[in-house]
């Protein structure tokens, strides 16, 4: 049997009554053992027993936890505690000289003690090496060493940043603020090439030191660490702060391994002397003293523990609040709960100060700030403010220094809170699978919104069932995503139930009509076949999505999965995934075909020629009709290519810009070994387009503008047609239109579409006849979203990307100006749109995606193909109907060929060995379908 409680001693009558009433409350609750009571209250049995011992007044947090565990009235007991505590609390505290759970910052350098020796070693290492890694356990003081030790001691400037969930944006924003430039511009540059980060730093200040703290976020929060690794190992002076348990993650990147060789510093536990300085010096600077007994106790409590420094600092903050006069005492330290309980006590006090509804909201908020470890410890997670719905609650947690706000993000002040607060650990352990499911739903919600709330991005099936169980943890935007998924899934289920009811009706009728038994059998067989086809179709779609996700990382595996998906069910999605994966594998790089290296690549309109330029300005033609690069001749002069004519017999180039304008040249390239110049001119204008024969050009006037302190060529909005005669003379024909934004010619040069700015109605689209006499045929009222228009080669259609409404509008302009159809499957801001040579096919290229549309039928555009998972933006699209393929160029001068001939595509894939999926992987994608040989 448990021992009885010690009788209350005589003394302070009020304190004795308080303790006696606590004991009475426990008796009314059935006299549970203190061990059981401790499990309910999240405090030790000794602490709760001492609370009812009558020797000293327990803390408010302990009192409320005791009362809550016994089912008492929290409001009544809080009022009693405060009444009894009058005169017991110390005077209001001055600002604490300790930082608590938060890391030291550069502004705290004057109270950062104990790491002088380690700071000196780090300075010496940074002075001799351009790339340094600082490793240590969570709570060992890495961030404080970097921010309050290294940064103030550096002779030059330093920039401190953390990777976050989007390292590209984080680097752009922080560097833009330092350099005084546009963050949007920097983000575009960095995303295009990681090496641009070093280029910008070198231009601004070559010896700037980038201090990247909490580098492990690149592995836990960011979707891919490759960009950040390439950017940081490309040249700038860098110091990384990395948690020691992520050392193995760094070893997965050869660039990091090479850069960190011989330049690593390990942050271990403080020595006893270092701990004493860290404890006593900040207090001394504030005019306070620390009892010798307290120093000895603290050193003994944390000696040899690498991860205890945040707990020491927090315990000292709480001891400071309980000091007497200007002395920090051992009694105050013990009253704060010591190293073991100080953090938990603070968190519990804040938590119990909330109402029941606020406590539920706080629990959900804390769980959002946790990143579950996969083979590593759980870590803190930085969360965008838009993901949270509790601003008032957040402000109070920030005031208690349990969480930290940084611009538009929120995170735990320190991971020590995860280790030291039992309640939070219990919350995490209760449902780790549910937390993982919630993280997946957050990512799915972000993807859904990023794709313009695309219905294809909604949950369905097992994932939807799991998400419904998440309940109150969802934020408003996550609830919208889940509701939309439920509505879409309900609609699918209604359709399924409708088909099921019809089937039951047929069965009932046929069972009565015995004479139609044969029909019943046939119908049942048909229904079974339909069910199998529907299942196979769904499995094929899912596998096609998985194949698209692998393009660029494991494209050969993507080919296997897409080919298997097409064999299971010949869906367009599986065919397109196979074509995209095969295109990524077989893409040809134009670079390296010349000893000086290719600087650019330009496709001809029919896709038979490519023009490359090298660093010396030489221009060389290459025959790509056969799918390989075959040299076809070099132009006799250097310069820069502009465009091919539609018949691929004429090439427009330029050689530079002078005071008189831009110098242009027209070349006859029909005979490759005897290419000749047929015309040249210099004019303050830029060429907008050239017709198929190369003898009619549309040019936009330019003028020098020095308003910004530097003379720059800017468009005048004045358009001119240039007609090139057979003798090489260039005749100018002014176009009577003002404020022209862009222009394009039909293939025969007889029609022109231009976008013009109208002061009253915005941008308008105009169709002009460009024969012997220029005249405007018709006008289409547009919007500010209309910036450019494309005309089909036969002059029948005009397509306008409406960037304001994220839609492509197609107009039929051969006999009027009628809106023919609208293509809405494009939401990207980076957009390339071209008509194919057949004048009825549109090629649309966005970031990571290429689509083909047939717009021949009014109001019914038909999607021919959709290739996804391509990484970046592909440009210069050429659709070759006769060869059944599409050519595009990427930013690395790579030539992509998307095959639209299914038989040829499968034959190409089956030229490789081992295309069949192993049985285990087959079941991952096609459970219930008998494995087949995909190439037989």
Secondary structure as UniProt FT lines:
FT   HELIX           13..28
FT   TURN            29..30
FT   HELIX           34..41
FT   HELIX           45..51
FT   HELIX           60..69
FT   TURN            70..71
FT   HELIX           74..85
FT   TURN            86..88
FT   TURN            100..101
FT   HELIX           106..111
FT   HELIX           116..128
FT   STRAND          131..136
FT   TURN            138..139
FT   HELIX           142..144
FT   HELIX           145..150
FT   HELIX           151..153
FT   STRAND          158..162
FT   HELIX           167..179
FT   HELIX           183..192
FT   HELIX           195..205
FT   TURN            206..207
FT   STRAND          209..213
FT   TURN            215..216
FT   HELIX           217..220
FT   HELIX           226..232
FT   TURN            233..234
FT   STRAND          237..243
FT   HELIX           244..246
FT   HELIX           247..250
FT   TURN            251..252
FT   HELIX           254..260
FT   TURN            261..262
FT   STRAND          264..267
FT   HELIX           272..285
FT   TURN            286..287
FT   STRAND          289..290
FT   HELIX           292..302
FT   TURN            303..304
FT   TURN            306..307
FT   HELIX           309..321
FT   TURN            325..326
FT   STRAND          327..328
FT   HELIX           330..336
FT   HELIX           338..352
FT   HELIX           356..368
FT   STRAND          370..371
FT   STRAND          379..380
FT   STRAND          383..384
FT   HELIX           385..387
FT   HELIX           391..399
FT   TURN            400..401
FT   STRAND          403..406
FT   TURN            407..408
FT   STRAND          409..412
FT   HELIX           416..420
FT   HELIX           422..430
FT   HELIX           432..450
FT   TURN            451..452
FT   HELIX           455..457
FT   HELIX           461..468
FT   TURN            469..470
FT   HELIX           471..473
FT   HELIX           476..512
FT   HELIX           514..516
FT   HELIX           517..550
FT   TURN            551..553
FT   HELIX           555..568
FT   HELIX           572..586
FT   STRAND          588..589
FT   TURN            591..592
FT   TURN            595..596
FT   STRAND          598..603
FT   TURN            605..606
FT   STRAND          609..614
FT   TURN            615..616
FT   STRAND          619..623
FT   TURN            625..626
FT   STRAND          630..634
FT   STRAND          640..644
FT   TURN            646..647
FT   STRAND          650..658
FT   TURN            659..660
FT   STRAND          661..668
FT   HELIX           672..674
FT   STRAND          676..683
FT   STRAND          685..690
FT   TURN            692..693
FT   STRAND          696..705
FT   TURN            707..708
FT   STRAND          712..724
FT   TURN            726..727
FT   STRAND          730..734
FT   STRAND          740..745
FT   TURN            747..748
FT   STRAND          751..758
FT   TURN            759..761
FT   STRAND          762..770
FT   STRAND          774..781
FT   TURN            784..785
FT   STRAND          786..791
FT   TURN            793..794
FT   STRAND          797..802
FT   TURN            803..806
FT   STRAND          807..812
FT   TURN            814..815
FT   STRAND          818..823
FT   STRAND          831..835
FT   TURN            837..838
FT   STRAND          841..854
FT   TURN            858..859
FT   STRAND          862..873
FT   STRAND          875..880
FT   TURN            881..884
FT   STRAND          885..889
FT   TURN            891..892
FT   STRAND          894..899
FT   HELIX           902..909
FT   TURN            910..911
FT   HELIX           919..926
FT   TURN            927..928
FT   TURN            934..935
//
